[in-house]
Amino acid sequence: MGESGLIPLEIRFMHSPDSLHGFVGCALSSNIVHFYKNSPQDAEFKWDVVVKQDWIDVDGWALPQMPPLITDILISLDDRFLYFSNWLRGDVC
């Protein structure tokens, strides 16, 4: 995944047992990667970055900018929504 998936922290698969999709929350690169197969016969998973959180300017922060630091991801039970938390910022998206 290169710079698009630094420090993969959590993996979540869809709830449907027939689904070939899942997500990985990557803490340091502040993004979420969607991985999938088009069919069960595919030998390898494909992947795309589907969420990329920007670093922001914050007064008094130790670094030039504050990263989101995605730490928790959750897929709704109906597999329609993806939620995640930005640990350093204290918000849920």
N, C-alpha and C positions, 0 to 999 in steps of 0.2 A: 504494500500500500504506500510505501515511500513516505513523503512528508504529509500525505493525506490521511494517515492513520497512525500518528505517533501515540504511543502508550494506549493500546486498546485495553479498555478497562472492563467493559461488560458486553456480553452478547445476549441477544434476545431473539428467539424464534417466534414466528407467528403462532397463534394458538391453534389454528386449523391444522389437523394432522396431514392434510393433503397439500399444504402450502410448501413451496420450495424457496421461501424468502425469510430473511432475518436482518437484524441490525446490530452494529457494533458501535458503542460509544467510545470515542477516543479522547482521553483526557487532555493530553498536552497540545495536540493539534486542534482541539476545540471543534471537533466535527463528528458527524454520525455517518457511518458507511452502511449502505444497503447492499447486501449480498444475495444472490439468487441463482437458480438454475432455471432454464426454460423448460426442461423436461427431466425426469428422474434418470434418464439415460446419459445425460451430459456428464462428462468426466470431471469437469472443473466448475467451480463457482465463478460467476462474474460479479463485479462490484462497481458501485458508483458512490461518490460523496453526495449525500442528499441534504445535509444540514451543515452549514459552515458558519460558526459564530465569530464575529469580529472582536478584536481586542479594542478596548476603549480607554480614553484618557480619564484618569481619576486623580483629583487633587489629593496629595499626601500619600499616594501609593508608592511603594519602594522601587518599582520598576518604571520604565518610561510609559508602559501601558499595562492595563489589567486584563488577563485572559479570562474567559468564561470558566474554564476547567469543568467540562461536562463529566459528572460523576455517576449519575443514575439515569437509566432510561427505562421506560415502561410502555408496553403496547396495550391498548384497551382490549378487553375480552372479546369484542367483536372484530378485532384486527383493523379497525378503521382509523385509529388515532395513535400517534406516537408522542409521548411526553418525555421531557428530560429536564434535569436540573443543572444550573450553572453554580457550582459550589462556592466559588470565590465571590460571586455577585449576590448570591442568596435569592435567585429567582428561578421560577419554573416556567418552562415554555411548552 
